Amino acid sequence: MEGADWLRTQLTAFGCSSCGNTYRRSQIRVLAHKEELWFVRLSCARCGEQTDAIVTIEVDDGDHAAIDAGELGSARVPLEVAGNSDTPVTADDVLAVHEFLGGFDGDFRRLFGEAG
């Protein structure tokens, strides 16, 4: 199991930040990735919460992986919308993420501002 499939399996251990319900693989959408950074959308079937997250995967010398999922933001979405995962990613979506990642230096504190 490689890449996105492996990550989806690992993220099934995480729970919804709103209701605590764990995610199924089908509720985890990989939006983009660059090196060890993965952008994912987690959709909760129970409460309709959608969370976008940046996941960092670090592999040590013993080939053990550690996952850090920093939450970007979330939005409550009506269940009838949250259940519709048929909305395709457009070329503009891919281009926007590509352009962002091309210039992103990994400094999340600067990007989002210091939490105070």
PyRosetta script that sets phi, psi and omega in degrees:
from pyrosetta import init, pose_from_sequence

init()
pose = pose_from_sequence("MEGADWLRTQLTAFGCSSCGNTYRRSQIRVLAHKEELWFVRLSCARCGEQTDAIVTIEVDDGDHAAIDAGELGSARVPLEVAGNSDTPVTADDVLAVHEFLGGFDGDFRRLFGEAG")
pose.set_psi(1, 124.7)
pose.set_omega(1, -174.9)
pose.set_phi(2, -123.2)
pose.set_psi(2, 159.1)
pose.set_omega(2, 169.0)
pose.set_phi(3, 48.6)
pose.set_psi(3, -120.3)
pose.set_omega(3, -174.2)
pose.set_phi(4, -61.3)
pose.set_psi(4, -39.5)
pose.set_omega(4, 178.9)
pose.set_phi(5, -63.6)
pose.set_psi(5, -43.6)
pose.set_omega(5, 178.4)
pose.set_phi(6, -61.6)
pose.set_psi(6, -44.9)
pose.set_omega(6, -178.9)
pose.set_phi(7, -62.7)
pose.set_psi(7, -44.3)
pose.set_omega(7, 178.1)
pose.set_phi(8, -57.2)
pose.set_psi(8, -43.4)
pose.set_omega(8, 179.5)
pose.set_phi(9, -61.6)
pose.set_psi(9, -42.9)
pose.set_omega(9, -179.7)
pose.set_phi(10, -65.5)
pose.set_psi(10, -38.6)
pose.set_omega(10, -176.1)
pose.set_phi(11, -74.2)
pose.set_psi(11, -9.5)
pose.set_omega(11, 175.8)
pose.set_phi(12, -67.7)
pose.set_psi(12, -12.3)
pose.set_omega(12, 176.4)
pose.set_phi(13, -80.8)
pose.set_psi(13, -13.2)
pose.set_omega(13, -178.9)
pose.set_phi(14, -87.0)
pose.set_psi(14, 150.3)
pose.set_omega(14, 178.5)
pose.set_phi(15, -111.4)
pose.set_psi(15, 157.0)
pose.set_omega(15, 177.1)
pose.set_phi(16, -58.7)
pose.set_psi(16, 134.4)
pose.set_omega(16, -179.6)
pose.set_phi(17, -69.9)
pose.set_psi(17, -15.9)
pose.set_omega(17, -179.5)
pose.set_phi(18, -92.9)
pose.set_psi(18, -48.4)
pose.set_omega(18, -174.1)
pose.set_phi(19, -119.3)
pose.set_psi(19, -9.2)
pose.set_omega(19, 178.0)
pose.set_phi(20, 86.2)
pose.set_psi(20, -5.8)
pose.set_omega(20, 179.3)
pose.set_phi(21, -61.8)
pose.set_psi(21, 134.8)
pose.set_omega(21, 178.5)
pose.set_phi(22, -76.9)
pose.set_psi(22, 152.4)
pose.set_omega(22, -177.7)
pose.set_phi(23, -87.6)
pose.set_psi(23, 146.9)
pose.set_omega(23, 169.4)
pose.set_phi(24, -94.8)
pose.set_psi(24, 158.3)
pose.set_omega(24, -179.3)
pose.set_phi(25, -53.4)
pose.set_psi(25, -38.0)
pose.set_omega(25, -177.5)
pose.set_phi(26, -68.8)
pose.set_psi(26, -13.4)
pose.set_omega(26, -179.8)
pose.set_phi(27, -97.5)
pose.set_psi(27, 5.0)
pose.set_omega(27, -178.0)
pose.set_phi(28, -116.0)
pose.set_psi(28, 115.2)
pose.set_omega(28, -177.6)
pose.set_phi(29, -113.0)
pose.set_psi(29, 124.3)
pose.set_omega(29, 176.2)
pose.set_phi(30, -83.5)
pose.set_psi(30, 118.8)
pose.set_omega(30, -178.3)
pose.set_phi(31, -86.9)
pose.set_psi(31, -40.2)
pose.set_omega(31, -178.8)
pose.set_phi(32, -170.9)
pose.set_psi(32, 164.5)
pose.set_omega(32, 171.5)
pose.set_phi(33, -154.5)
pose.set_psi(33, 154.6)
pose.set_omega(33, 175.7)
pose.set_phi(34, -146.5)
pose.set_psi(34, 116.5)
pose.set_omega(34, -177.2)
pose.set_phi(35, 54.1)
pose.set_psi(35, -120.4)
pose.set_omega(35, -176.4)
pose.set_phi(36, -90.2)
pose.set_psi(36, 0.4)
pose.set_omega(36, 179.4)
pose.set_phi(37, -96.7)
pose.set_psi(37, 129.4)
pose.set_omega(37, 178.3)
pose.set_phi(38, -124.5)
pose.set_psi(38, 134.1)
pose.set_omega(38, 175.6)
pose.set_phi(39, -104.2)
pose.set_psi(39, 122.2)
pose.set_omega(39, -175.7)
pose.set_phi(40, -129.3)
pose.set_psi(40, 155.3)
pose.set_omega(40, 172.2)
pose.set_phi(41, -118.4)
pose.set_psi(41, 123.3)
pose.set_omega(41, 179.8)
pose.set_phi(42, -106.6)
pose.set_psi(42, 124.5)
pose.set_omega(42, -178.3)
pose.set_phi(43, -116.9)
pose.set_psi(43, 121.2)
pose.set_omega(43, -178.2)
pose.set_phi(44, -87.3)
pose.set_psi(44, 123.9)
pose.set_omega(44, 179.0)
pose.set_phi(45, -73.1)
pose.set_psi(45, -25.5)
pose.set_omega(45, -176.1)
pose.set_phi(46, -76.8)
pose.set_psi(46, -52.4)
pose.set_omega(46, -172.4)
pose.set_phi(47, -110.7)
pose.set_psi(47, -9.0)
pose.set_omega(47, 178.8)
pose.set_phi(48, 87.0)
pose.set_psi(48, 1.1)
pose.set_omega(48, 179.6)
pose.set_phi(49, -66.3)
pose.set_psi(49, 135.4)
pose.set_omega(49, 172.3)
pose.set_phi(50, -117.2)
pose.set_psi(50, 130.4)
pose.set_omega(50, -178.9)
pose.set_phi(51, -125.1)
pose.set_psi(51, 128.6)
pose.set_omega(51, 171.8)
pose.set_phi(52, -96.4)
pose.set_psi(52, 134.1)
pose.set_omega(52, -176.8)
pose.set_phi(53, -138.1)
pose.set_psi(53, 151.5)
pose.set_omega(53, 169.9)
pose.set_phi(54, -102.5)
pose.set_psi(54, 124.6)
pose.set_omega(54, -179.1)
pose.set_phi(55, -112.1)
pose.set_psi(55, 128.4)
pose.set_omega(55, 176.8)
pose.set_phi(56, -107.3)
pose.set_psi(56, 129.4)
pose.set_omega(56, 178.1)
pose.set_phi(57, -113.0)
pose.set_psi(57, 122.6)
pose.set_omega(57, 177.6)
pose.set_phi(58, -116.5)
pose.set_psi(58, 128.9)
pose.set_omega(58, 179.7)
pose.set_phi(59, -109.7)
pose.set_psi(59, 127.3)
pose.set_omega(59, 179.4)
pose.set_phi(60, -87.0)
pose.set_psi(60, -178.9)
pose.set_omega(60, -177.5)
pose.set_phi(61, -62.2)
pose.set_psi(61, -25.2)
pose.set_omega(61, 179.6)
pose.set_phi(62, -89.2)
pose.set_psi(62, 15.5)
pose.set_omega(62, -178.7)
pose.set_phi(63, 60.4)
pose.set_psi(63, 30.0)
pose.set_omega(63, 173.6)
pose.set_phi(64, -97.1)
pose.set_psi(64, 133.9)
pose.set_omega(64, -177.2)
pose.set_phi(65, -103.6)
pose.set_psi(65, 141.0)
pose.set_omega(65, 173.1)
pose.set_phi(66, -118.4)
pose.set_psi(66, 136.7)
pose.set_omega(66, -177.9)
pose.set_phi(67, -113.5)
pose.set_psi(67, 131.5)
pose.set_omega(67, 173.4)
pose.set_phi(68, -121.3)
pose.set_psi(68, 115.5)
pose.set_omega(68, -179.2)
pose.set_phi(69, -107.6)
pose.set_psi(69, 98.1)
pose.set_omega(69, 177.7)
pose.set_phi(70, -88.0)
pose.set_psi(70, 126.7)
pose.set_omega(70, -176.4)
pose.set_phi(71, -75.5)
pose.set_psi(71, 129.5)
pose.set_omega(71, 175.1)
pose.set_phi(72, -84.5)
pose.set_psi(72, -46.1)
pose.set_omega(72, -177.7)
pose.set_phi(73, 174.6)
pose.set_psi(73, 166.7)
pose.set_omega(73, 179.1)
pose.set_phi(74, -143.6)
pose.set_psi(74, 159.8)
pose.set_omega(74, 178.5)
pose.set_phi(75, -144.4)
pose.set_psi(75, 135.2)
pose.set_omega(75, 176.7)
pose.set_phi(76, -77.0)
pose.set_psi(76, 130.2)
pose.set_omega(76, -177.3)
pose.set_phi(77, -125.4)
pose.set_psi(77, 136.2)
pose.set_omega(77, 177.2)
pose.set_phi(78, -55.6)
pose.set_psi(78, 143.8)
pose.set_omega(78, -176.2)
pose.set_phi(79, -55.7)
pose.set_psi(79, -36.5)
pose.set_omega(79, -178.7)
pose.set_phi(80, -67.3)
pose.set_psi(80, -26.3)
pose.set_omega(80, 175.8)
pose.set_phi(81, -83.5)
pose.set_psi(81, -44.1)
pose.set_omega(81, -178.4)
pose.set_phi(82, -60.6)
pose.set_psi(82, -33.3)
pose.set_omega(82, -179.2)
pose.set_phi(83, -75.1)
pose.set_psi(83, -10.5)
pose.set_omega(83, -178.2)
pose.set_phi(84, -94.6)
pose.set_psi(84, 94.7)
pose.set_omega(84, 179.2)
pose.set_phi(85, -98.7)
pose.set_psi(85, 17.8)
pose.set_omega(85, -178.9)
pose.set_phi(86, -85.1)
pose.set_psi(86, -3.6)
pose.set_omega(86, 179.2)
pose.set_phi(87, -69.7)
pose.set_psi(87, 115.8)
pose.set_omega(87, -176.5)
pose.set_phi(88, -75.1)
pose.set_psi(88, 152.4)
pose.set_omega(88, 171.8)
pose.set_phi(89, -75.5)
pose.set_psi(89, 129.2)
pose.set_omega(89, -178.0)
pose.set_phi(90, -89.1)
pose.set_psi(90, 166.4)
pose.set_omega(90, 176.4)
pose.set_phi(91, -61.2)
pose.set_psi(91, -35.9)
pose.set_omega(91, 177.7)
pose.set_phi(92, -64.4)
pose.set_psi(92, -37.8)
pose.set_omega(92, 176.7)
pose.set_phi(93, -61.2)
pose.set_psi(93, -47.7)
pose.set_omega(93, -179.1)
pose.set_phi(94, -63.6)
pose.set_psi(94, -43.6)
pose.set_omega(94, 179.8)
pose.set_phi(95, -63.2)
pose.set_psi(95, -41.5)
pose.set_omega(95, 180.0)
pose.set_phi(96, -62.6)
pose.set_psi(96, -44.4)
pose.set_omega(96, 178.7)
pose.set_phi(97, -67.1)
pose.set_psi(97, -40.5)
pose.set_omega(97, 178.7)
pose.set_phi(98, -59.7)
pose.set_psi(98, -46.6)
pose.set_omega(98, -179.9)
pose.set_phi(99, -64.9)
pose.set_psi(99, -40.8)
pose.set_omega(99, 177.7)
pose.set_phi(100, -61.3)
pose.set_psi(100, -49.7)
pose.set_omega(100, -177.6)
pose.set_phi(101, -65.5)
pose.set_psi(101, -32.1)
pose.set_omega(101, 179.8)
pose.set_phi(102, -61.5)
pose.set_psi(102, -32.5)
pose.set_omega(102, -178.8)
pose.set_phi(103, -107.4)
pose.set_psi(103, 1.7)
pose.set_omega(103, -176.1)
pose.set_phi(104, -83.4)
pose.set_psi(104, 129.0)
pose.set_omega(104, -177.8)
pose.set_phi(105, -97.6)
pose.set_psi(105, 1.7)
pose.set_omega(105, 178.3)
pose.set_phi(106, 89.7)
pose.set_psi(106, 1.5)
pose.set_omega(106, -178.4)
pose.set_phi(107, -87.3)
pose.set_psi(107, 88.9)
pose.set_omega(107, -177.7)
pose.set_phi(108, -71.2)
pose.set_psi(108, -31.9)
pose.set_omega(108, 179.3)
pose.set_phi(109, -62.3)
pose.set_psi(109, -43.1)
pose.set_omega(109, 178.8)
pose.set_phi(110, -69.2)
pose.set_psi(110, -40.5)
pose.set_omega(110, -178.0)
pose.set_phi(111, -61.8)
pose.set_psi(111, -45.7)
pose.set_omega(111, -175.7)
pose.set_phi(112, -101.6)
pose.set_psi(112, -5.8)
pose.set_omega(112, -176.7)
pose.set_phi(113, 83.6)
pose.set_psi(113, 150.6)
pose.set_omega(113, 178.6)
pose.set_phi(114, -65.5)
pose.set_psi(114, 132.5)
pose.set_omega(114, 174.0)
pose.set_phi(115, -76.3)
pose.set_psi(115, 129.8)
pose.set_omega(115, -175.8)
pose.set_phi(116, -127.4)
pose.dump_pdb("model.pdb")
